[in-house]
Amino acid sequence: MPTFRPGRVAGIDAGGALALLPVEVAEAAIAADRFGARTAFVTGGVFGSALTARGLPHLAGRRLE
């Protein structure tokens, strides 16, 4: 990624995350209704932590040009 682009990339990433927020809230509400709030929160936390841990090794190999 060129050094003059990180702001644009971050803006697109934030816009996409904000656009999907209503969908995420609706999915969390459905999961809490079907499986219970405790199960939904624990499952979401474990899944989110696993995705974060999976992506961390890739950050070590990235460099700005």
Secondary structure by P-SEA (a helix, b strand, c coil): cccccaaaaaaaaaaaaaaaaaaaaaaaaaaaaaccaaaaaaaaaaaaaaaaaaaaaaaaacccc
